Each structure stands twice: as C-alpha cells, then as structure tokens.
Amino acid sequence: MQRMARPRTINRDRVMDCAEQLVQRDGAVALTLDAVAREAGITKGGLQYCFGCKDDLIAALIDRWIASFEADVRQHTPPNASAADKVRAYVQVCAQMDEATRTRIVGTLMTLLHSPDHLRRIRDWYTGWLTHDFCHSDEARQIRTMFFAAEGAFFLRSFGFITMQDKEWHDAFADIQRLIMPASPAEAADA
C-alpha cells in the first residue's frame, strides 16, 4: 500500500514575519514575492496561493498590525470607555512598544510609501481614531493633541530623527498622558 504525502501547510503568520524581517533588514524595495518566498523557505507558487499578489501580502501585513495594535489597546481600555479613555490606552500602548515592534511597524509603513493604494486603509484607521461626536469640545481638542503628540514621538524616535533612552521615552509618554488626565489633589497642590 502506497502512502500519499501529506500536503504541506504554509503558516501565513510565519510568512508575514519573514516579510517583515526582509523589509527590516533590506528595506522596503526588497519586498518582492521571490524574496519573501526565499526568506520563508517556500515556493513562489505557495506564497501566491496564500496571498495572491504582493498587494495582498501588504494588505495582510497592514491588517495584522492593526488587529494586533487594537487588541493591545482594548486590553488597556476600561469598560464603557470614553474617547479620552481610549486615546489614553492608545498612548499607553505606544509608550510600551519595544524597539523590535517599532522597527517592524516602521518597515511596514515604509512599504506603504511604495504602495499608495494601501495608504487609504491607514487613513481610514486614523480617521476612526480622530472622529468623535464631540469634536469641537475642549476635551476633543486635548484628545487630538495627545494623540498627535504620541504619534509624533513614535515617528521621531522610530525613524531615527531623535535618539532617546528608554527612561526619557517613558517620561515623555507620562507627560503626554497628563495632557488630558485630571491632576490628582497632590499634583494640584504642588502646582
């Protein structure tokens, strides 16, 4: 009796990990189907079976990053959270990102510069964060400022425009968090 070989399964997350590593190491222009297949140790046909084309692979990378980030934000968001609570959680997640995560995200974002069609997905995601029913209130303006401050700090450090030790990074994010957090009675007395 002849046994049939078990079909090989391709782990999509592992392939996306390989694609991110490739971009981190060799830059966004290195993201080709041939290079990703080589990096993942699979055939180009197998890669195309999983993702279709390069644009589909990039879309999957974006969707995975967004889903992961939003899951982290939900873990830091209290039940029945206000918009301010959600942005505080967003800032907290940004503050806690390690170097490897920041580098991975920047690599993915650099890939987007070469794929403008994917920018719409990121724009929509940011729009979701910046749209509130009370968009003209003082609180909404404070939330927006806090959000922009966190994003600015993230991009400045991640793209290497500034160098910042971890302590300074955490201090900066503590300051950002305080932009809309009410002062405790002790802090108000010291002011």
N, C-alpha and C positions, 0 to 999 in steps of 0.2 A: 504494500500500500504506500503510495507516494504522498508525502505531506506537502501541503501548499505553504508557501512562505507567508508569514503574517505581514499584512501591508504596514508599511512604515507610517507612523503618525508624525505630523510636524506640529511642534508646540509653537503656537502663534506668539505667545508672550516671550519665549526664548528668541524667536526670530526678531521681534521688536527690540529686545535687549541688545541683540547683535547689531541691529541697525543703529541704535543709539550709540553704542560703543564705537562703531565705524565713524559716525559723524563727530563724536568727541575726539577721536584720535586723528582723523584725516580731514576733517572739515566737511561742510555741507555738500560741496561739489562731489565728494566721494560717494554719495548715496546713489548708487545705481543698483539695479536688480542683480547684475552679475556680482558686484562686490558684496552685497548683502547675502546672497546665496553662498558665496565662498566663505564669508565670515561665520555663517550659521552652519556650514558643513552640509548643505542640502543642494539639490539641483535647482537651476533657474526655473525649470518647469514646476517643481514642487513649490517654489516661492510664488510663482504666478497662480498656482492652484489655490494657495491660501489667501493671497492678497489681490490677485488680478494684475494690477499695474503699479507703478511707482506712486502715482497719486493716491491709490487706495491704501498703500502702505503708509504714506504720510498721514492720511486721514485717520488711519487706525492708531498711529502714534499720538496724534492730537487728542483723539477721543480717550485713549488710555490715560494720558496725562491729566486731562480734565476730570475724568472719573475718579482718579486717584486723589487729586487735589481736593475735589469736592467732598470725597469721603473723609479726608483728614479734617476739613472744615466742619463737617457735620459732627465729628467726634468732639469738637471744642465748642459747639453751639448748644446753648441751653434749650430745653423745650419751650415752645411758644416764644421764640426769639424775635426780638425787634430787628429792624435793619441795622441798627448800631451794633447789636449783639453779633449779628452775622459778620459784619465787617471787622469787629474785634477778633472774632475767630479766624477770619481770613488773614489778618495781620499776624496773629499768633502762629499760624501755620507757616507763613513766610519767614517769620523770625526763627523758627525751629528747623528750617531746611539746612541740611548739611551740604558740604562742598560738592559731593558727588551728585546730589539731586539738582543743585543749582546748575552745575555743568551740563547735566543731561537735559535740563529744560532749555538752557541757552542753545545747546546744539540743535534741539528740535526747532526752536524759534528761528535759528539761522537758516534752517532748511526752508522755513516758510518764506523767507526773503526770495528764495529761488522758485517758489510756488505761490504766486499771488492769489490764485483761486482759493487757497486754504486760509488766507487771511480773513475771509468772511466768517468762517467758523469761530475764529478767535475774537473777531469784532463782536459777533453775536454774544459770545460768552461774557466779554467785558461789559457789553450793554446790559446784560442781565444783572450784573453786579452794581451797575451805576444807575439803574432805573428804580425809583422809589415813588410811592404815591404822594409823599410829602416833599417832593424835590425842591421846593422853594423855601423850605424852613431853614432855620439856623442849624438845627441838628443835621439835616441833609447836607448842608454845606460843610459841616465839620466831618461828617462821614466821608464825603468825597475827598476832602483834604487829607484825611487819614489814609484812605485808600491810595491816593496818588503818592503820598509820602512813602508808604510801604513799597509800592511798585518802583518808585524812583530809586530807593535804597537798594532794592533787589537787583535792578538792572545795572546800576553803577558798580556795585561790587561784583556781580556775576560776569559782566563784560570786561572786568579788569580796569575800569576807568578810575577806581579808587581802591586802595588796599585798606583793609580794616581787620583788626584782630577780632576774635570771637567776642571778647568782653565788650569792646566798643560796639559791635554789631548788636548784641543783646541790649546794651544801654540805649542805643538809638531806637530800637523797636519798643523798648519800655516807654521812651518819650513819645513815640508815635501813638502807642496805646492810650496814653494820658490825654491825647488831643480831645477825646470826647468822653473820657471817663470822669465821672464826678469826683472831685477831690474828697479824700477822707477828711473827717474833722481834724485830725492831727496835721495833715498837709495844709489844710485851710488856715490853721492857727499859725503855721510856720511862714505862710506867705506874707 
